[in-house]
């Protein structure tokens, strides 16, 4: 498959995923709004929160940054600009996917025993930074914040 065809297939799948997320109640924030949401984040949230499974604005914002053309720079900038540790942890989560070396270097700068509020689906709890970093490294936080989209039939594109 030629690079152009691969890119078009990826774009079609991405747009279908965005449409599916939007149809499930996920409004799609603008990239500038995404950065602001994560800069101001005071807790970590899974993709769906509360008993009714409401979409998390922070998870949506993370998704938008992850698909940015220069995601690594966006997450590095978020790490420097975040008003709290939750925003820096979202930045590290993104960097763990697009620039693992930078993730490792920046993760060392956090206080491991600092406590962070986490809204894990419908349960509010507190976790140490060290626990959240382990979840980033084993992939479980990524799966909770950015769940894979439902399968899309490429023939429908």
Secondary structure, DSSP 4 states (H G I P E B T S, - for coil): --HHHHHHHHHHHHHHHHHHHHHTT-----HHHHHHHHHT--EEE-SEETTTTEEPHHHHHHHHHHTSTTHHHHHHHHHHH-SSHHHHHHHHHHHHHH-HHHHHHHHTTS-TT-EEEEEETTEEEEEEHHHHHHHHHHTHHHHHHSPPPPP--GGG-
